[in-house]
């Protein structure tokens, strides 16, 4: 008996060792490329560091300066909140509508899905941002189309009242990944529920409100969390299309952080900005998780909120 127990322990140790060896590439990458930069950023947020000289410990000065003296921080944060407030719901609604249209069993539907999803593969690239700038410029394609109908266009990007709207529109257009997740969620809804509702005389709107939305609420919650986190990190479109202008109307928080780090070489200040952003996103995520118990339907929990 004792010999058998020793053999089992030996096999268990060998199995564990093999597991550690297999995950070691990921573990080393995580420690060196993720955990170490995070810890270093947290340390630098309490220092004055310009890349050219050693960091100088300043305590909470960076945080104090950001929260009390920096008007650009307030402006960039308000622009980013406005962007998140409009872009996330619009993207969710548009993605859901497209996913519902593509969930039909029609001939050639796979080709339609591929064609609609394809632009999202390059949706966040610099090339698309440059294309968007050409489309919405004063002499861009949008104004050229409007001119065919005798409508005089405006500088969509150069006008402070419409510039942020163009970035929101671009973010909404990048709906492919969100749409695919909605599409997978729609496929998981049991058709028996719709058939039973039809027997009871329920119409399309009632089926959507009483079956589709509740059954899809966990997927919607997942997309909401990803959308909020991703929108707070929006950088490429603001950097390439508008440079934060005009009149700082599109000056996103990530752009502000980038310029502090790589234009003004205030790495300590930029690190503090990054940690403030992380705190804001974490708080919003916690609030969303708390609120989810009132509207997310979990079938595994018998419909009871978690």
Secondary structure, 3 states (H helix, E strand, C coil): CHHHHHHHHHHHHHHHHHHHHHHHHHHHHHHHHHHHHHHHHHHHCCEECCCCCCCEECCCHHHHHHHHCCHHHHHHHHHHHHHHHHHHHHHHHHHHHHHHHHCCCCCCHHHHHHHHHHHHHCCCCHHHHHHHHHHHCCCCHHHHHHHHCCCCCCCCCCCHHHHHHHHHHHHHHCCHHHHHHHHHHHHCCCHHHHHHHHHCCCCHHHHHHHHHHHHHHHHHHHHHHHHHHHHHCCCHHHHHHHCCCCCCCCCCHHHHHHHHHHCCCCHHHHHHHHHHHHHHHHHHHHHHHHHHCCCCCCHHHCCCCC
